[in-house]
Amino acid sequence: MFTFWDYQRNRWSRDAGLRLDHLLLSPDLAGRLRDAGVDRAERGLADASDHAPAWLVLK
């Protein structure tokens, strides 16, 4: 799951990203994790950041 695509190396169009951003949970919260992902659509917008938002859902 990539969260970063460097503009200088044309990585977005090649889908050659890096797993640069992380979401860390404590052991107590880990059991409440229901879903997680990266909002790739945001990265594909014009003038977007080279990072895509990472998200998670807790119960």
N, C-alpha and C positions, 0 to 999 in steps of 0.2 A: 504494500500500500504506500504509494509515493505521496509526499506532501510538498515537495519542492522541485521546480523545473527551472534551471538556469536559463535566463534570456540570452546570455552571451554565447552559449554553445548550442542554441536552437533545440534545446532538449524537449520542449513542449510538443512540437510537431513530430518528434521521434519517440515520444513517450519514454524518454530516458531520464526519469526523475530520480530523486534520492529520498530515502526515509529519514528526513531531517528533523521533523517536529514529532514530539511524543506526548502522549497523555498518560500520566502515571496515577495509579490508584493505590491507596493504602489497602492492607489486607482486609480491613473492615468494609471498605467500599467495593472491593473486587467482587464480592458475592452479590452485589446489587447491580452489576453491569448487565445491561440487556442488549445493547447494540453500540456499535462504534463505526466510524468511517471518515472519509475525506470528501469534502464538497468540491469535486473536480470541476463542476460547472462554473464556479466562481473564478477559478484560475483561467478558464478559457475566454473570459470576457475581455473586451478591449481595455488596455491600460491597467490590467489587473496586476496585483502583486505576484512575485515569483513563488510565493507560498500559497497553498490552498488551506482553507479552514479545516481543522480536524474537530470532530465532535463525538460526543458519547451520550448515551441515555442510561440513566440510573433508575431503578425501581424505587 
